[in-house]
Amino acid sequence: IIGGDVQLKGNLVTTGEVQFDGRMEGDLHCGSLTIGESAEVTGSVVAETVIIHGKLKGTIRARRVRLERTAKVQGDVWHEIISI
């Protein structure tokens, strides 16, 4: 869990699960990603599963993508399964 008061510049790589609630400029590569409602991410996302509640400006590459009611996404979405 990365809290709402965190501002990150750079890339984050992990095989685990990430819940991101802060602001980020960079790429996220992880097993599972949840972008919180207050989060703002600029960069590409690569994960098995992506759930977006907040803002993302960049490319998503994931097997499963779920865009929630509050999601704002600018960019390409590559997926097998999508839920909006």
Secondary structure, DSSP 4 states (H G I P E B T S, - for coil): -B-TT-EEES-EE-SSEEEE-SEEES-EEEEEEEE-TT-EEES-EEEEEEEESSEEES-EEEEEEEE-TT-EEES-EE-SEEE-
